[in-house]
Each structure stands twice: as C-alpha cells, then as structure tokens.
Amino acid sequence: MLTNLKVQDFAIIEDVDISFKNGLTVLTGETGAGKSLIIDSIDLLLGERASSEKIRNGKDKAIVTGTFTFKNPRLSSLLDDLDIPHLKNTIVISRTISNKNNVIKVNDKVISLNDLKKISKYLADIHQQFDMVKLLNKENYLEIVDGFNYELINEYKNKYVSSLEVLKEQYIHYLELEKKINEIKEKRDIYEYELQELEAFNLSLNEEEELNNHIEVLKNYDKVYALLEEIRNIIDKDSLSDLYVVKDNLERLSGYSNEYSELHNKVEDHYYELESIYEELKKKFNRLDYDPNELDELITRSSEINILKKKYKKDIPELIRYKDELKSILGNKEDLDISLKEEKAQLDNLYLETYNKALELSKIRKETSLSIEEELMNNLKDLDLSSKFSIEVTPSIFNKDIDMSIFHLDGIDEVEFYIETNIGEGLKPLSKVVSGGEMSRIMLAIKALFIKSQKISTVIFDEVDTGISGIAASKVANKIKEISLSTQVITITHIPQVASLSNNHIKISKSVSNGRTHTTIKELSLEEKIYEIAMLISDGKVTDSQLKYAKEMVLGK
C-alpha cells in the first residue's frame, strides 16, 4: 500500500507531504485545486512518462517521492533480480524531473522506466476516465479479459507464440523452396541450353592463363627462339662442366679443412639444380615450333571465352560452378518435388499444431470469461444495474489451406462485450447501448472484479463517480467502500455518498499569495469532514439542515 507521498514543485504544487492509511481515503476540493495532480504524481511513481512542462514555473526540477509497503513474494523476487534492497518489505520510489534529464530511483538505486513499470504493477492500479474510453473500444477487450487471469493465460500464450515462431520460419522456408522450383520449371529450357553450351566449352580452371601464355609465346616466337638458342649455346660450351670442376675441387679441399665443406655443399646443390634447369630448357627449345594455324585457334578460343564470360557475367571458376549447379538442378527435378512435398507436410503439421495451441489459449479465455460474467453481473446488481452481461470469445475458423492471417501475437480470438441494460431489449454490443453514468458503474464493476482477482493492494480512482447521482451514487459509494475492506482505496470524489463512507478525508485547496498559486493539503477531522460533505450537498452556502443531513450520512441516524 501507499503510505506516504511527497510532491515538490510539480505544476501548482509547491511542497506537499501526505500520509495515507488503510481503508478508503477520499480527496475533495474545488475544480483546479490540484486533486488530479496528486493522482498524476502517483501515476509517475507507477511508470507514467514524465514531462518537463509539469515543473513549477521558475523552478529547475520537480520531485515526486512515494513510500510503499508490500507482501507480494513475486515483487520481492523481482526486486532481488534487479538488485534492489527492500528491508521490511518497503520501497521508496523517487522521480526527479528536469529539463536536462529524468531520474528514477527505487531505494536509492537508479533504474529504467521499463523496470519501474515491472515493479509498479505489483503495487497499485490507477483507474482514470481514460479507462472508460478503453471500455468503448473492442480492440481493448482481449487485453481486459487476459488481465483477469494473466499468469495462466500468459503461460498458454507463450506456448502458442513459440509454436507460431516455428510455423513462420517453416512457412518462409516452404515459400522460398516453392519459388525456386517454380523458377526452375519456368526456365528449364533456358537452363538446358546453358548447360549444353557450357559443357561444349569444356572449360578448365587454369585454361585462361595457359591460353594467354601460349598466345604470347607464339606472337613473340622469333624473340623466344633467339633467347633459348643463346641459352643452349652457352650450355653446349661446357659451362656446366666448369662448374662441376669447381664442385669437385671444393670437395677435395674439404678433406684438408672443414671451412670448405659448407661452400662445397652450396655449390653441389646449385650444380644439380642448374643441371635440371638446363635439361628443361633444352626440351623447351626442341619442342618450340611456330604454327600460325595454332595461333589463330588459340586467339579464337580466348575470344570465345571472353564472350562467354561477358554473357554470363562470371569468371571461369564461377562458370564451372554454375555448370555444376545446372547439372544438379536439372538432374534433381524429382528430388526437388519430393522435398517440396515433405516441406509442405511439415508445414501442415506445424499449422495444425499452432492452431491447436491457439485453441487451448482460447479455451482458457472462455473459461475466464464465464467466471467474469457471473461475478460481474453480481457487481452490476450491487450498483443498481440489473443487467445481463456476456463476453463472447470467437476464435478464427480453421482453414485447411494455409492461412497465416488468422494468427496474431495474442492468438486467434476476437472478443466482444455484450450487455442488456433494459429487460427485453436483448444483448447488444457494450459500446453502443450505455450512457455515461452506466459506463462509470460498469467500469467500477469490472475494476472491482479485477482488483479481487489480482489481489492489488492499492487502487486509485480518479472521479469514477462522474455522471452519477441519487440511488446509483449510494450504490457506487457502497461498492467503493466494499473494495476498501480488502484493498487500500484512494479516490477523488464530488459526491457526498462516497465521501461520507471514507475512513480518511483529505481536502485539497488552492490559494494565491505573492502573485503565485499554491496548493495546500489538509487531513480533515470528523467535524471538518461533516462540514465538507455538507458543502458537497449544498450549492456553495451550507445550511443547518444540510449539516444535519451530512452528519447523519457520516455517523448514521
């Protein structure tokens, strides 16, 4: 529960310090006094985004601090995971808002807004008028139903989402394979022609380099011949024999001194290497021949290869690999068809499996909805609304042909709320048949049920009684009081019926001094509370009869 709230330099609030207690606490005061700012301050502590526009004029920052106590083991576990100390199950949340940056602290540890939202869902729930707007939009109904049985529904939702992710991957894989096979079928004639052309060329990896070398030799035949002939003449003049004599003499010298051994070994290695080189050069010279027809053929082959490379926009290694790919593609037509059939069977199985997971989730939602309907109609009766209420959870129809559009992250369900507020009129969509006062009571009935199911320790109502008067106002007051018996309730109210049932009454006023507006907070005594309720009954001027009636409301007859 919220035990203390401190607000500094937040809009027209300069500095307030409010202690909150168990039971029902009401906030009253004239319009514009700052009641909603108190709610806004609490909302900041629960994870609402901060705006520097809320900083009091002339100040550089606003600070909101709240102290909460709790008994929820899940919150204790979360705080441990976030490494936040929490002695005596108490946490202090602080929000500092400035033009430069916004800082969030829990027990003096700086945390992110996202982590604050994780924490705050275990601390309190704020009901604002925007919640009634949500109730008019069927897009929010699924979220509302899931909220009543969040943990169980989330367990089934996670199983469904995991299955959906696998299904999506398989669906994409199947489509890609199908596209590939269709392309092969459409281009089969082209692929066959290309394979035939590439096989006719009979390309080899090093062919281009060998071709260019051979062409260069034949184009420069005279120069090559002359150079090789000069080398052969040198070899024939016993140059190698002279080197052999040097090698032989060094071998003999080694017998006299080891210093010649190394030189002998080097010369010996080079001698045999040169001998091998000389023999290779002689062979090249003997094989050297000039054939103009061969040169023409080589040039033609080189030109054709260049044309082929340009046509396919690939080099020779790529052309060879492409030829092998074409062989594989054209040779495995039956294998591809079998693979596609196998992938389709796997896709069908995953499709059915995911749909069944979605149906399991849908079943839990329907069971939750039945429980909501029964208790909600009791709550509505308590609020002077003898209405029939129905929640219809409708899953998408299974289509044996793969239809991925039926799956969403939240499942396959559509949810509609139906209500009959006038006997005999029949059930109609909630958003089309209720008035403002009825909507407030329906929202309160839903909120009361939600608070009970989630075991929320603190609930804040921001003018939940708007548009309500007479008997309905008394019924609303009694329902709010009933909620406060098990949950701390803080509410802004303008109706005396709610204020009269409060355990604690806080009046919020504003005044002007030194050219500035100030908000003041006062916890009322019993007499002050009775007078304030009389003010709510009156039109601004309290009479003795109104005071007497207010006293009867608070103390009973």
C-alpha positions as CSV (number, residue, x, y, z in Angstrom):
1,M,0.0,0.0,0.0
2,L,1.0,3.6,-0.4
3,T,1.9,5.1,3.0
4,N,3.4,8.4,2.0
5,L,3.6,10.9,-0.9
6,K,5.8,13.9,-1.2
7,V,5.5,16.3,-4.1
8,Q,7.7,19.3,-4.7
9,D,7.5,21.9,-7.5
10,F,5.0,19.9,-9.6
11,A,2.7,22.3,-11.5
12,I,0.9,24.4,-8.9
13,I,2.0,22.1,-6.1
14,E,4.9,23.7,-4.3
15,D,5.5,21.3,-1.4
16,V,3.1,18.8,0.0
17,D,3.5,15.8,2.2
18,I,0.6,13.3,2.5
19,S,0.4,10.3,4.7
20,F,-2.1,7.6,3.5
21,K,-3.8,5.0,5.6
22,N,-5.7,1.7,5.2
23,G,-9.3,1.7,4.1
24,L,-11.0,4.4,2.0
25,T,-9.3,7.8,1.6
26,V,-11.2,10.5,-0.3
27,L,-9.8,13.6,-1.9
28,T,-12.2,16.5,-2.3
29,G,-11.7,20.2,-3.3
30,E,-12.8,22.7,-5.8
31,T,-12.0,22.3,-9.5
32,G,-8.4,23.2,-10.3
33,A,-7.2,22.9,-6.7
34,G,-4.8,20.1,-7.6
35,K,-6.7,16.9,-6.9
36,S,-5.8,15.4,-10.3
37,L,-2.2,16.5,-9.8
38,I,-2.0,14.2,-6.8
39,I,-3.2,11.3,-8.9
40,D,-0.8,12.3,-11.7
41,S,2.0,12.3,-9.1
42,I,1.2,8.8,-8.0
43,D,0.9,7.8,-11.7
44,L,4.5,9.0,-12.2
45,L,5.6,6.6,-9.4
46,L,3.9,3.8,-11.2
47,G,5.7,4.4,-14.5
48,E,3.9,7.1,-16.4
49,R,6.2,9.1,-18.7
50,A,7.4,12.4,-17.2
51,S,7.2,15.8,-18.9
52,S,9.3,18.8,-18.1
53,E,6.2,21.0,-18.7
54,K,4.9,19.9,-15.3
55,I,7.8,21.6,-13.5
56,R,6.6,24.6,-11.4
57,N,7.3,27.9,-13.1
58,G,10.6,29.3,-12.0
59,K,12.0,26.0,-10.7
60,D,14.6,23.8,-12.4
61,K,13.2,20.5,-11.3
62,A,10.2,18.6,-9.8
63,I,10.5,15.8,-7.3
64,V,7.9,13.1,-6.5
65,T,8.6,10.5,-3.9
66,G,6.3,7.7,-2.7
67,T,6.7,5.1,0.1
68,F,5.1,1.7,-0.5
69,T,4.8,-1.4,1.7
70,F,4.0,-4.8,0.2
71,K,3.6,-8.5,1.0
72,N,3.9,-9.9,-2.5
73,P,6.6,-12.6,-2.9
74,R,6.7,-12.1,-6.6
75,L,7.6,-8.4,-6.1
76,S,10.3,-9.5,-3.6
77,S,11.7,-11.9,-6.2
78,L,11.7,-9.1,-8.9
79,L,13.5,-6.7,-6.6
80,D,16.1,-9.3,-5.9
81,D,16.6,-9.8,-9.7
82,L,17.0,-6.1,-10.1
83,D,19.4,-6.0,-7.2
84,I,17.2,-3.5,-5.2
85,P,17.4,-3.8,-1.4
86,H,13.9,-4.0,0.3
87,L,14.2,-4.2,4.1
88,K,10.9,-4.7,5.9
89,N,9.1,-5.1,2.5
90,T,9.2,-1.3,2.0
91,I,10.4,0.6,-1.1
92,V,10.7,4.3,-1.8
93,I,10.2,5.3,-5.4
94,S,11.6,8.8,-6.4
95,R,11.1,10.6,-9.7
96,T,13.2,13.7,-10.4
97,I,12.1,15.7,-13.5
98,S,14.2,18.4,-15.0
99,N,14.8,20.0,-18.4
100,K,18.1,18.1,-18.7
101,N,17.2,14.6,-17.6
102,N,14.8,12.5,-15.6
103,V,16.0,10.2,-12.9
104,I,14.1,7.2,-11.4
105,K,15.3,5.7,-8.1
106,V,14.0,2.8,-6.1
107,N,15.5,2.6,-2.6
108,D,18.2,5.0,-3.9
109,K,19.1,2.7,-6.9
110,V,18.7,4.2,-10.3
111,I,16.5,2.1,-12.6
112,S,14.9,2.4,-16.0
113,L,11.3,3.4,-16.7
114,N,10.7,-0.1,-18.1
115,D,11.9,-1.7,-14.8
116,L,9.7,0.7,-12.8
117,K,6.7,-0.5,-14.8
118,K,7.6,-4.1,-13.9
119,I,7.7,-3.2,-10.2
120,S,4.6,-0.9,-10.2
121,K,2.1,-3.5,-11.4
122,Y,2.5,-5.2,-8.1
123,L,2.0,-2.0,-6.1
124,A,-1.1,-0.2,-7.3
125,D,-3.7,0.3,-10.1
126,I,-5.0,3.7,-11.2
127,H,-8.5,3.9,-12.6
128,Q,-8.8,7.0,-14.7
129,Q,-11.5,8.3,-17.1
130,F,-9.4,7.1,-20.0
131,D,-10.2,3.5,-18.8
132,M,-13.8,4.1,-19.7
133,V,-12.8,5.2,-23.2
134,K,-10.9,1.9,-23.4
135,L,-14.1,0.1,-22.5
136,L,-15.8,1.6,-25.5
137,N,-13.2,0.2,-27.9
138,K,-13.5,-3.6,-28.6
139,E,-9.8,-3.6,-29.6
140,N,-9.1,-3.5,-25.8
141,Y,-11.4,-6.3,-24.7
142,L,-8.9,-9.1,-25.3
143,E,-6.4,-7.3,-23.0
144,I,-9.1,-6.8,-20.4
145,V,-10.0,-10.5,-20.3
146,D,-6.4,-11.6,-20.2
147,G,-5.7,-9.3,-17.3
148,F,-8.1,-11.2,-15.1
149,N,-6.1,-14.4,-15.4
150,Y,-2.8,-13.0,-16.5
151,E,-0.4,-15.7,-15.4
152,L,-2.3,-18.7,-16.6
153,I,-3.2,-17.1,-19.9
154,N,0.3,-15.9,-20.3
155,E,1.6,-19.4,-19.8
156,Y,-0.6,-20.7,-22.7
157,K,0.1,-17.6,-24.8
158,N,3.9,-18.3,-24.5
159,K,3.4,-21.8,-25.8
160,Y,1.3,-20.5,-28.7
161,V,3.8,-17.8,-29.6
162,S,6.7,-20.3,-29.5
163,S,4.8,-22.6,-31.9
164,L,3.9,-19.6,-34.1
165,E,7.5,-18.6,-34.5
166,V,8.5,-22.1,-35.7
167,L,5.5,-22.0,-38.1
168,K,6.5,-18.7,-39.5
169,E,10.1,-19.9,-40.2
170,Q,8.8,-23.1,-41.9
171,Y,6.3,-21.0,-43.9
172,I,9.0,-18.7,-45.2
173,H,11.3,-21.7,-46.0
174,Y,8.5,-23.5,-47.9
175,L,7.7,-20.4,-49.9
176,E,11.3,-20.0,-50.9
177,L,11.6,-23.6,-51.9
178,E,8.4,-23.4,-53.9
179,K,9.6,-20.2,-55.6
180,K,12.9,-21.9,-56.5
181,I,11.2,-24.9,-58.0
182,N,8.7,-22.8,-60.0
183,E,11.6,-20.8,-61.4
184,I,13.4,-24.0,-62.4
185,K,10.2,-25.2,-64.2
186,E,9.7,-21.9,-65.9
187,K,13.4,-21.6,-67.0
188,R,14.1,-25.3,-67.7
189,D,14.6,-24.8,-71.4
190,I,17.0,-21.9,-70.8
191,Y,18.9,-23.9,-68.1
192,E,19.2,-26.9,-70.5
193,Y,20.6,-24.7,-73.3
194,E,23.0,-23.0,-70.9
195,L,24.3,-26.4,-69.6
196,Q,24.7,-27.7,-73.2
197,E,26.7,-24.5,-74.1
198,L,28.9,-24.7,-71.0
199,E,29.6,-28.4,-71.4
200,A,30.5,-27.8,-75.1
201,F,33.2,-25.3,-74.0
202,N,34.7,-27.9,-71.6
203,L,36.4,-25.1,-69.5
204,S,39.2,-25.9,-67.1
205,L,40.3,-23.8,-64.1
206,N,43.7,-22.6,-65.4
207,E,42.8,-22.6,-69.1
208,E,42.6,-18.8,-69.5
209,E,46.1,-18.3,-68.1
210,E,47.6,-21.1,-70.1
211,L,45.9,-19.7,-73.3
212,N,47.3,-16.2,-72.8
213,N,50.8,-17.6,-72.1
214,H,50.8,-19.8,-75.2
215,I,49.5,-16.9,-77.4
216,E,52.1,-14.6,-76.0
217,V,54.9,-17.1,-76.9
218,L,53.6,-17.7,-80.4
219,K,53.2,-13.9,-81.0
220,N,56.8,-13.4,-80.0
221,Y,58.2,-16.6,-81.5
222,D,61.4,-15.0,-83.0
223,K,62.4,-13.4,-79.7
224,V,61.7,-16.5,-77.7
225,Y,63.6,-18.7,-80.2
226,A,66.7,-16.4,-80.2
227,L,66.8,-16.3,-76.4
228,L,66.5,-20.1,-76.0
229,E,69.1,-20.7,-78.7
230,E,71.6,-18.4,-76.9
231,I,71.0,-20.3,-73.7
232,R,71.5,-23.6,-75.5
233,N,74.8,-22.4,-77.0
234,I,76.1,-21.4,-73.5
235,I,75.1,-24.8,-72.1
236,D,76.8,-26.6,-75.0
237,K,80.1,-24.7,-74.3
238,D,80.8,-26.8,-71.2
239,S,79.7,-24.1,-68.7
240,L,78.2,-26.8,-66.6
241,S,81.4,-28.9,-66.8
242,D,83.4,-26.0,-65.5
243,L,81.1,-25.7,-62.5
244,Y,81.5,-29.4,-62.0
245,V,85.2,-28.9,-61.7
246,V,84.7,-26.2,-59.1
247,K,82.4,-28.5,-57.1
248,D,84.9,-31.4,-57.4
249,N,87.9,-29.2,-56.2
250,L,85.9,-27.9,-53.2
251,E,85.1,-31.5,-52.3
252,R,88.9,-32.2,-52.2
253,L,89.6,-29.1,-50.2
254,S,87.1,-30.2,-47.6
255,G,89.4,-33.1,-46.9
256,Y,92.0,-30.6,-45.7
257,S,89.8,-28.2,-43.9
258,N,86.2,-28.1,-42.8
259,E,85.8,-24.4,-43.8
260,Y,85.4,-25.6,-47.4
261,S,82.7,-28.1,-46.6
262,E,79.9,-25.5,-46.5
263,L,81.0,-24.0,-49.8
264,H,81.1,-27.4,-51.4
265,N,77.6,-28.2,-50.2
266,K,76.2,-25.0,-51.6
267,V,77.9,-25.4,-55.0
268,E,76.8,-29.0,-55.2
269,D,73.1,-28.1,-54.6
270,H,73.2,-25.4,-57.2
271,Y,75.0,-27.6,-59.7
272,Y,72.3,-30.3,-59.7
273,E,69.6,-27.6,-59.7
274,L,71.2,-25.9,-62.7
275,E,71.6,-29.3,-64.4
276,S,67.9,-29.8,-64.1
277,I,67.2,-26.3,-65.4
278,Y,69.5,-26.8,-68.4
279,E,67.7,-30.1,-69.3
280,E,64.3,-28.4,-69.1
281,L,65.5,-25.5,-71.3
282,K,66.8,-27.9,-73.9
283,K,63.5,-29.7,-74.0
284,K,61.6,-26.4,-74.4
285,F,63.9,-25.4,-77.2
286,N,63.5,-28.8,-79.0
287,R,59.7,-28.6,-78.6
288,L,59.5,-24.9,-79.8
289,D,57.6,-24.7,-83.0
290,Y,55.7,-21.9,-84.8
291,D,52.3,-22.8,-86.3
292,P,50.2,-19.8,-87.5
293,N,47.1,-22.0,-87.5
294,E,47.6,-22.9,-83.9
295,L,48.0,-19.2,-83.0
296,D,44.7,-18.4,-84.8
297,E,42.9,-21.3,-83.0
298,L,44.2,-20.1,-79.6
299,I,43.2,-16.5,-80.2
300,T,39.7,-17.7,-81.4
301,R,39.4,-19.8,-78.2
302,S,40.4,-16.9,-76.0
303,S,37.9,-14.6,-77.7
304,E,35.1,-17.1,-77.3
305,I,35.8,-17.5,-73.6
306,N,35.7,-13.7,-73.1
307,I,32.4,-13.5,-74.9
308,L,31.1,-16.3,-72.6
309,K,32.3,-14.5,-69.5
310,K,30.5,-11.3,-70.6
311,K,27.3,-13.2,-71.4
312,Y,27.0,-14.9,-68.0
313,K,28.8,-12.1,-66.1
314,K,31.0,-14.7,-64.4
315,D,34.7,-15.7,-64.5
316,I,35.9,-19.2,-65.4
317,P,35.7,-20.7,-61.9
318,E,32.2,-19.2,-61.5
319,L,31.2,-20.6,-64.9
320,I,32.4,-24.1,-63.9
321,R,30.5,-23.9,-60.6
322,Y,27.4,-22.7,-62.4
323,K,27.6,-25.6,-64.9
324,D,27.7,-28.0,-61.9
325,E,24.7,-26.2,-60.3
326,L,22.7,-26.6,-63.6
327,K,23.5,-30.3,-63.6
328,S,22.3,-30.6,-60.1
329,I,19.1,-28.5,-60.7
330,L,18.2,-30.3,-63.9
331,G,19.1,-33.7,-62.6
332,N,17.2,-33.5,-59.3
333,K,13.8,-32.5,-60.5
334,E,12.1,-35.4,-58.8
335,D,14.2,-34.9,-55.7
336,L,13.0,-31.2,-55.5
337,D,9.4,-32.2,-55.9
338,I,9.8,-34.8,-53.1
339,S,11.5,-32.2,-50.9
340,L,8.7,-29.7,-51.6
341,K,6.1,-32.3,-50.7
342,E,8.0,-33.1,-47.4
343,E,8.2,-29.5,-46.5
344,K,4.5,-29.0,-47.2
345,A,3.7,-31.9,-44.9
346,Q,5.8,-30.4,-42.2
347,L,4.2,-27.0,-42.7
348,D,0.7,-28.6,-42.5
349,N,1.6,-30.3,-39.2
350,L,3.0,-27.0,-37.7
351,Y,0.0,-25.1,-38.9
352,L,-2.4,-27.6,-37.2
353,E,-0.2,-27.7,-34.1
354,T,-0.2,-23.9,-33.8
355,Y,-3.9,-23.7,-34.4
356,N,-4.4,-26.2,-31.6
357,K,-2.2,-24.2,-29.3
358,A,-4.3,-21.2,-30.1
359,L,-7.5,-23.1,-29.3
360,E,-6.0,-24.1,-25.9
361,L,-5.4,-20.4,-25.2
362,S,-8.9,-19.6,-26.5
363,K,-10.4,-22.3,-24.1
364,I,-8.7,-20.6,-21.1
365,R,-10.1,-17.3,-22.2
366,K,-13.6,-18.6,-22.5
367,E,-13.4,-20.2,-19.0
368,T,-12.1,-16.9,-17.6
369,S,-14.9,-15.0,-19.4
370,L,-17.5,-17.2,-17.9
371,S,-16.1,-16.5,-14.4
372,I,-16.0,-12.8,-15.2
373,E,-19.6,-12.8,-16.4
374,E,-21.0,-14.4,-13.3
375,E,-19.2,-12.2,-10.8
376,L,-19.6,-9.1,-12.9
377,M,-23.4,-9.4,-13.0
378,N,-23.4,-9.6,-9.2
379,N,-21.3,-6.4,-9.1
380,L,-23.6,-4.7,-11.6
381,K,-26.6,-5.6,-9.4
382,D,-24.9,-4.1,-6.4
383,L,-24.5,-0.9,-8.5
384,D,-28.2,-0.8,-9.3
385,L,-27.7,-2.2,-12.8
386,S,-29.8,-5.3,-13.2
387,S,-28.1,-6.2,-16.4
388,K,-27.2,-9.2,-18.4
389,F,-23.6,-9.3,-19.4
390,S,-21.9,-11.6,-21.9
391,I,-18.4,-12.0,-23.1
392,E,-18.1,-13.7,-26.5
393,V,-14.6,-15.1,-27.4
394,T,-14.6,-16.1,-31.0
395,P,-11.6,-17.9,-32.5
396,S,-10.8,-17.7,-36.2
397,I,-12.1,-20.6,-38.2
398,F,-9.5,-23.2,-39.2
399,N,-8.8,-23.3,-42.9
400,K,-7.2,-26.5,-44.2
401,D,-5.4,-24.3,-46.8
402,I,-2.6,-22.4,-45.1
403,D,-3.9,-19.0,-44.0
404,M,-1.3,-17.2,-41.9
405,S,-3.6,-14.2,-41.5
406,I,-5.6,-15.9,-38.8
407,F,-2.6,-15.9,-36.4
408,H,-1.7,-12.8,-34.3
409,L,0.7,-12.4,-31.4
410,D,-2.2,-12.6,-28.9
411,G,-3.8,-15.6,-30.5
412,I,-6.7,-16.1,-32.9
413,D,-9.5,-14.7,-30.8
414,E,-11.8,-11.8,-31.2
415,V,-13.6,-10.6,-28.0
416,E,-16.9,-8.7,-27.8
417,F,-18.7,-7.5,-24.7
418,Y,-22.5,-7.6,-24.8
419,I,-24.9,-6.1,-22.3
420,E,-28.6,-5.8,-21.8
421,T,-29.4,-2.8,-19.6
422,N,-33.1,-2.8,-20.3
423,I,-35.1,-6.0,-19.8
424,G,-36.4,-7.4,-23.1
425,E,-34.1,-5.4,-25.3
426,G,-31.7,-8.3,-25.8
427,L,-27.9,-8.3,-25.6
428,K,-26.2,-5.7,-27.7
429,P,-22.5,-4.5,-28.0
430,L,-21.5,-2.7,-24.9
431,S,-20.1,0.3,-26.8
432,K,-23.5,1.1,-28.4
433,V,-26.0,0.9,-25.7
434,V,-24.8,2.5,-22.4
435,S,-24.9,6.1,-21.1
436,G,-22.1,7.9,-19.3
437,G,-23.4,7.1,-15.8
438,E,-24.0,3.4,-16.7
439,M,-20.5,3.2,-18.2
440,S,-19.0,4.5,-15.0
441,R,-20.7,1.8,-13.0
442,I,-19.9,-0.9,-15.4
443,M,-16.2,0.2,-15.3
444,L,-16.3,0.2,-11.5
445,A,-17.9,-3.3,-11.5
446,I,-15.1,-4.6,-13.8
447,K,-12.4,-2.8,-11.8
448,A,-13.7,-4.3,-8.5
449,L,-13.5,-7.8,-10.0
450,F,-10.0,-7.1,-11.4
451,I,-8.8,-5.9,-8.1
452,K,-10.1,-9.0,-6.4
453,S,-8.6,-11.4,-9.0
454,Q,-5.2,-9.7,-9.0
455,K,-5.0,-9.1,-5.2
456,I,-4.0,-5.5,-5.8
457,S,-3.0,-3.8,-2.5
458,T,-3.8,-0.2,-3.6
459,V,-6.3,1.2,-6.1
460,I,-6.7,4.9,-7.0
461,F,-10.0,6.1,-8.6
462,D,-9.9,9.4,-10.4
463,E,-13.6,10.5,-10.5
464,V,-15.1,7.1,-11.0
465,D,-18.4,8.5,-9.9
466,T,-18.7,11.1,-12.7
467,G,-22.3,11.5,-14.0
468,I,-23.8,9.5,-11.1
469,S,-26.4,10.7,-8.6
470,G,-29.3,9.6,-6.5
471,I,-29.6,5.9,-5.7
472,A,-26.9,5.0,-8.1
473,A,-24.5,7.2,-6.3
474,S,-25.2,5.4,-3.0
475,K,-24.7,2.1,-4.7
476,V,-21.4,3.2,-6.2
477,A,-20.3,4.5,-2.7
478,N,-21.1,1.2,-1.1
479,K,-19.2,-0.7,-3.8
480,I,-16.1,1.5,-3.3
481,K,-16.4,1.0,0.4
482,E,-16.6,-2.7,-0.1
483,I,-13.4,-2.7,-2.2
484,S,-11.7,-0.7,0.6
485,L,-12.3,-3.5,3.1
486,S,-9.6,-5.6,1.5
487,T,-7.7,-3.0,-0.5
488,Q,-6.4,0.5,0.2
489,V,-8.6,2.8,-1.9
490,I,-7.7,6.5,-2.7
491,T,-10.4,8.3,-4.7
492,I,-11.2,11.8,-5.9
493,T,-15.0,12.3,-5.5
494,H,-17.6,15.0,-5.9
495,I,-20.5,13.1,-4.4
496,P,-21.3,13.2,-0.7
497,Q,-22.3,9.5,-0.6
498,V,-18.7,8.4,-1.3
499,A,-17.1,11.0,0.9
500,S,-19.4,10.0,3.8
501,L,-18.1,6.4,3.9
502,S,-14.4,7.4,3.9
503,N,-12.0,6.3,6.7
504,N,-9.8,9.3,5.9
505,H,-10.8,12.5,4.2
506,I,-8.2,14.9,2.7
507,K,-9.2,18.3,1.4
508,I,-7.1,19.9,-1.4
509,S,-7.3,23.7,-1.7
510,K,-5.6,26.4,-3.6
511,S,-4.7,29.9,-2.7
512,V,-2.8,32.9,-4.2
513,S,-0.1,34.7,-2.4
514,N,2.8,36.9,-3.7
515,G,1.4,36.5,-7.2
516,R,1.7,32.7,-7.2
517,T,-0.9,29.9,-6.9
518,H,-0.3,27.4,-4.1
519,T,-1.9,24.0,-3.3
520,T,-2.5,23.0,0.3
521,I,-3.4,19.6,1.7
522,K,-5.3,19.1,4.9
523,E,-6.5,15.9,6.6
524,L,-9.9,16.7,8.0
525,S,-11.2,16.0,11.5
526,L,-14.6,14.4,11.9
527,E,-16.3,17.8,12.3
528,E,-14.4,19.2,9.3
529,K,-15.3,16.2,7.3
530,I,-19.0,16.6,8.1
531,Y,-18.8,20.3,7.0
532,E,-17.0,19.4,3.8
533,I,-19.8,16.8,2.9
534,A,-22.4,19.5,3.6
535,M,-20.5,21.7,1.1
536,L,-20.8,18.9,-1.4
537,I,-24.6,18.7,-0.8
538,S,-25.0,22.5,-1.0
539,D,-24.7,24.9,-3.8
540,G,-22.0,26.8,-2.0
541,K,-23.8,28.0,1.1
542,V,-24.1,25.4,3.9
543,T,-27.4,25.4,5.9
544,D,-28.1,23.8,9.3
545,S,-30.3,21.2,7.6
546,Q,-27.5,20.3,5.2
547,L,-25.1,20.0,8.1
548,K,-27.6,17.7,10.0
549,Y,-28.0,15.6,6.9
550,A,-24.2,15.4,6.4
551,K,-23.8,14.3,10.0
552,E,-26.4,11.6,9.5
553,M,-24.6,10.4,6.4
554,V,-21.3,10.1,8.3
555,L,-22.5,8.8,11.7
556,G,-25.8,7.2,10.8
557,K,-29.2,8.0,12.2
